[in-house]
Amino acid sequence: MATLTADDAATFARCMQVGGVAIFPADTVYGLACEPSDKEAVRRLYAMKGRVPDKPAAVMFFQPSLALAALPELGPRTRDALLALLPGAVTLLLPNPSGRYPLACGPDPATIGLRVPALPPHLAALRDVTWPVLQSSANRAGGPDARTVDAVPSGIREAADLVLDGGELPGTSSTVIDLAGYEDGGTWTIVRAGAVPDEEVAARLAP
């Protein structure tokens, strides 16, 4: 198991700040990350994956408090749901009335995908990263997720500006939960099954 250090986290943050694209370990699978407002970095990330540019990605923060501060327009019920679910191996689809992070939203700027990973102790150094990142899995579009650095396609590894090796990961992608109707009606929907079972989501969101 490879343990990330404070220097690794600082290097990752600098890579984001200068427009780089990094491979990094999350709580699920290996991901690609870049600065979410840098058009060229986002273009490179999508090109590395062979992914069409109008398909949405997610914005990842490494602390729930940073995510809440970045999305101040979220209502109180939705904010409570975030605190119940995050950090965790989930991607939350949230209303985005202010159009924040448009490069991550694809054709629907009114919806944003949000991730805050539940990092295990050997990856905990990344919790000190205060920079948000546009994040997508480190694979070719439609290809299998990578649970090790070696499983990331060689072309992606060679094109990345930074590779952080966190050892073998669980290998199951995040559960995607649509919370668009949660504020007004308390409704939610599982859009993609993943690492967090439906029943656990229901338990965390129970009144």
Buried (B, 14 or more C-beta within 10 A) or exposed (E): EBEBEEEBBEBBBEBBEEBBBBBBBBBBBBBBBBBBBBEEBBBBBBEBBBBEEEEBBBBBBBBBEBBBEBBEEBEEEBBEBBEEBBBBBBBBBBBBEEEBBEBBBBEEBEBBBBBBBBBBEEBEBBBEBEBBBBBBBBBBEEBEBBBBBEBBBEEBBEBBBBBBBBBEBBBBBBBBBBBBEBBEEEEBEBEEEBBBEEEBBEEBBEE
